[in-house]
Amino acid sequence: MLKCRRAELLHGGYCVEVYRMRMRKKKHLEERLLACEPVMITMQNQNEHANDPLDDSMFFDSMRVFGNNNPLHLEVGCGKGSFILELARRNPDINYVAVEKTPNVLVTGAEALMNSEIKNVRFCLGQAEYLEHLFRPHSVERLYLNFSCPFPKETYARHRLTHTRFLNIYKAVMKPGAEIHQKTDNRRLFEFSIEHFSHNGFAMKNVSLDLHNSGFEGNIMTEYEKRFTELGQPIYRLEAVVPE
């Protein structure tokens, strides 16, 4: 992973966003993504300047996609998909959608899903700003935020995935009483998240300042989590409950 050259993008000693932007484009990326169409869904109108009406037929429908109405869980910023694939493998009676904005990263998870026996996951190339263009109101029962970019510079605070503007989007697509599960290695982001969850009416539970020494069972480690843990960094975790 590349060392960060800009202090405002530091993330656990490394620059995740710069790493993603500077990753050499995978060979035949477009063709590989096209080959993964059977495990992909489309998020419409991802343009803040677009005024086109939303197509009702393009909203996510569990019965159409999975052939059932099992509970729907979502991961935003899924990276290469190792977390969501293992989670789905352990919970075959839950439907999962994994959203990632970087195609060079997402294709790895989509290909892994194509080569597996897992049937309850779909990947989506998209941005969190437009989740309401994919999911109908109050349809998601759990959301995972794993090691989101902390955007340390205060002028970028609105880009943090636990900023009020995103929490309002989550509240729109999630059921009242549903949960957001967050993990991060960045204490400042964790404190920021607690502040914004609290100000927006979310109750918090199972808050941990050192997940791996907390006795918590059933944790699935992401790629970044493994790296940060090897560096001796504590992992922060919480569960936030969408207000009724």
Secondary structure per residue as TSV (DSSP state, phi and psi in degrees):
chain	resnum	aa	ss	phi	psi
A	1	M	-	360.0	146.3
A	2	L	-	-77.3	140.4
A	3	K	B	-68.2	143.6
A	4	C	-	-75.5	135.8
A	5	R	S	-99.9	-10.4
A	6	R	S	-125.5	122.8
A	7	A	G	-59.1	-33.6
A	8	E	G	-69.8	-10.9
A	9	L	G	-109.5	10.0
A	10	L	-	-60.2	137.4
A	11	H	B	-145.3	97.0
A	12	G	T	63.3	31.8
A	13	G	T	88.0	-9.3
A	14	Y	B	-128.8	158.5
A	15	C	-	-105.7	97.8
A	16	V	H	-65.1	-45.3
A	17	E	H	-66.4	-42.9
A	18	V	H	-64.0	-39.1
A	19	Y	H	-58.9	-45.7
A	20	R	H	-66.0	-41.1
A	21	M	H	-68.9	-33.3
A	22	R	H	-95.8	-1.2
A	23	M	S	-56.6	134.0
A	24	R	-	-62.1	132.6
A	25	K	-	-60.3	130.2
A	26	K	-	-62.9	143.7
A	27	K	T	-63.5	138.4
A	28	H	T	57.3	37.2
A	29	L	H	-58.6	-47.9
A	30	E	H	-60.9	-43.2
A	31	E	H	-65.3	-38.6
A	32	R	H	-67.0	-40.3
A	33	L	H	-64.7	-40.1
A	34	L	H	-62.0	-38.2
A	35	A	H	-66.9	-20.7
A	36	C	T	-92.5	8.5
A	37	E	G	-51.3	-35.2
A	38	P	G	-61.3	-20.8
A	39	V	G	-114.7	17.4
A	40	M	E	-115.7	149.3
A	41	I	E	-125.2	159.8
A	42	T	-	-108.6	134.0
A	43	M	-	-99.7	121.6
A	44	Q	-	-86.2	158.6
A	45	N	-	51.4	56.3
A	46	Q	-	-91.8	63.4
A	47	N	-	-151.6	117.4
A	48	E	T	-64.9	-18.1
A	49	H	T	-95.9	-4.7
A	50	A	-	-78.1	136.3
A	51	N	-	-112.7	10.5
A	52	D	-	-66.1	139.1
A	53	P	-	-65.5	148.8
A	54	L	-	-73.7	140.6
A	55	D	-	-85.9	115.0
A	56	D	G	-58.8	-30.9
A	57	S	G	-71.7	-13.1
A	58	M	G	-96.8	-1.3
A	59	F	S	-70.4	147.3
A	60	F	-	-63.1	136.1
A	61	D	-	-134.6	111.5
A	62	S	H	-60.1	-38.9
A	63	M	H	-64.9	-41.0
A	64	R	H	-69.1	-39.2
A	65	V	H	-82.6	-46.8
A	66	F	H	-109.1	-12.6
A	67	G	S	77.6	19.0
A	68	N	S	-156.3	171.9
A	69	N	-	-116.2	39.0
A	70	N	-	-63.2	160.5
A	71	P	-	-53.7	145.2
A	72	L	E	-109.0	123.0
A	73	H	E	-117.6	150.4
A	74	L	E	-131.5	138.5
A	75	E	E	-116.5	130.0
A	76	V	E	-106.6	122.6
A	77	G	S	80.7	57.2
A	78	C	-	-80.5	-9.5
A	79	G	T	59.7	-132.2
A	80	K	T	-83.8	1.1
A	81	G	S	86.7	5.6
A	82	S	H	-63.3	-38.4
A	83	F	H	-64.7	-51.2
A	84	I	H	-68.2	-33.0
A	85	L	H	-68.9	-41.5
A	86	E	H	-68.8	-39.3
A	87	L	H	-61.5	-43.2
A	88	A	H	-66.9	-36.4
A	89	R	H	-62.8	-37.2
A	90	R	H	-78.7	-21.6
A	91	N	-	-130.3	72.7
A	92	P	T	-66.2	-14.0
A	93	D	T	-95.8	14.7
A	94	I	S	-122.7	138.7
A	95	N	E	-92.7	138.3
A	96	Y	E	-125.6	139.2
A	97	V	E	-121.6	130.7
A	98	A	E	-115.2	118.8
A	99	V	E	-104.5	132.6
A	100	E	E	-145.5	136.1
A	101	K	S	-90.7	-10.6
A	102	T	-	-105.8	107.4
A	103	P	H	-60.9	-33.0
A	104	N	H	-63.6	-24.6
A	105	V	H	-93.6	-46.9
A	106	L	H	-58.4	-35.4
A	107	V	H	-59.2	-30.5
A	108	T	H	-63.6	-45.7
A	109	G	H	-67.6	-40.6
A	110	A	H	-63.2	-41.5
A	111	E	H	-67.3	-37.7
A	112	A	H	-63.3	-39.2
A	113	L	H	-66.0	-41.6
A	114	M	H	-58.8	-32.9
A	115	N	T	-94.6	10.6
A	116	S	S	-114.4	178.8
A	117	E	S	-99.3	6.7
A	118	I	-	-72.6	130.2
A	119	K	-	-113.2	-7.5
A	120	N	S	-111.2	31.5
A	121	V	E	-133.0	143.4
A	122	R	E	-134.6	143.9
A	123	F	E	-101.1	151.2
A	124	C	E	-139.2	125.6
A	125	L	E	-82.9	105.3
A	126	G	-	-169.3	175.5
A	127	Q	-	-116.5	146.6
A	128	A	G	-60.6	-27.5
A	129	E	G	-59.3	-21.8
A	130	Y	G	-116.5	24.4
A	131	L	G	-59.3	-30.8
A	132	E	G	-72.1	-8.1
A	133	H	G	-90.3	-4.6
A	134	L	T	-115.5	-41.8
A	135	F	S	-108.0	140.2
A	136	R	-	-72.6	159.0
A	137	P	T	-56.3	135.9
A	138	H	T	56.7	44.8
A	139	S	-	-110.1	-16.1
A	140	V	E	-96.9	132.7
A	141	E	E	-101.9	-15.0
A	142	R	E	-157.2	146.5
A	143	L	E	-132.3	135.7
A	144	Y	E	-111.1	131.4
A	145	L	E	-122.2	102.1
A	146	N	E	-110.1	111.4
A	147	F	S	56.1	47.9
A	148	S	-	-65.3	152.8
A	149	C	-	-59.2	129.0
A	150	P	-	-80.1	-14.4
A	151	F	-	40.9	68.4
A	152	P	-	-58.5	-32.5
A	153	K	S	-67.6	128.9
A	154	E	G	-60.5	-28.5
A	155	T	G	-68.1	-14.5
A	156	Y	G	-102.8	9.3
A	157	A	G	-56.5	-34.4
A	158	R	G	-67.8	-11.5
A	159	H	G	-88.2	-10.5
A	160	R	S	-68.1	137.1
A	161	L	T	-72.5	-1.3
A	162	T	T	-113.9	15.9
A	163	H	S	-68.2	154.2
A	164	T	H	-51.0	-39.0
A	165	R	H	-64.2	-32.8
A	166	F	H	-78.9	-36.7
A	167	L	H	-60.8	-35.6
A	168	N	H	-66.2	-35.7
A	169	I	H	-66.7	-44.8
A	170	Y	H	-61.3	-43.3
A	171	K	H	-61.1	-31.0
A	172	A	H	-71.3	-36.3
A	173	V	H	-97.8	-13.1
A	174	M	E	-99.9	153.5
A	175	K	E	-73.9	145.0
A	176	P	E	-57.1	134.7
A	177	G	E	88.4	-7.9
A	178	A	E	-69.4	167.6
A	179	E	E	-122.4	143.8
A	180	I	E	-107.1	123.1
A	181	H	E	-105.1	117.8
A	182	Q	E	-116.1	137.7
A	183	K	E	-130.8	141.0
A	184	T	E	-156.3	156.8
A	185	D	S	-97.7	-4.1
A	186	N	-	-101.4	110.4
A	187	R	H	-64.7	-38.2
A	188	R	H	-64.1	-40.6
A	189	L	H	-64.4	-39.4
A	190	F	H	-62.7	-44.8
A	191	E	H	-65.6	-40.2
A	192	F	H	-59.9	-43.2
A	193	S	H	-63.3	-45.6
A	194	I	H	-58.6	-43.0
A	195	E	H	-61.8	-45.5
A	196	H	H	-74.4	-37.0
A	197	F	H	-59.5	-46.1
A	198	S	H	-62.9	-45.5
A	199	H	H	-67.5	-19.4
A	200	N	T	-105.9	16.8
A	201	G	T	84.4	9.3
A	202	F	-	-80.9	132.1
A	203	A	E	-84.0	146.3
A	204	M	E	-119.6	145.6
A	205	K	E	-147.5	166.7
A	206	N	E	49.1	47.2
A	207	V	E	-81.5	126.7
A	208	S	E	-129.5	133.4
A	209	L	S	-94.4	-3.7
A	210	D	S	-157.6	79.3
A	211	L	G	-53.0	-45.7
A	212	H	G	-74.3	-8.9
A	213	N	G	-117.1	21.3
A	214	S	T	-100.8	-10.8
A	215	G	T	84.0	5.1
A	216	F	-	-64.6	132.8
A	217	E	-	-106.4	148.5
A	218	G	S	88.4	10.1
A	219	N	-	-68.0	135.9
A	220	I	-	-109.7	118.9
A	221	M	-	-82.5	134.9
A	222	T	-	-85.1	172.4
A	223	E	H	-60.6	-45.5
A	224	Y	H	-65.1	-38.6
A	225	E	H	-60.0	-42.1
A	226	K	H	-61.8	-42.2
A	227	R	H	-65.9	-45.2
A	228	F	H	-66.2	-38.4
A	229	T	H	-64.9	-40.8
A	230	E	H	-62.5	-27.8
A	231	L	T	-82.9	-1.1
A	232	G	T	82.6	15.0
A	233	Q	-	-85.1	135.8
A	234	P	-	-69.4	150.5
A	235	I	-	-107.2	128.7
A	236	Y	E	-99.2	140.0
A	237	R	E	-144.9	146.5
A	238	L	E	-152.6	165.1
A	239	E	E	-124.2	124.3
A	240	A	E	-112.8	132.7
A	241	V	E	-100.8	125.4
A	242	V	-	-62.8	129.5
A	243	P	-	-62.2	146.6
A	244	E	-	-69.8	360.0
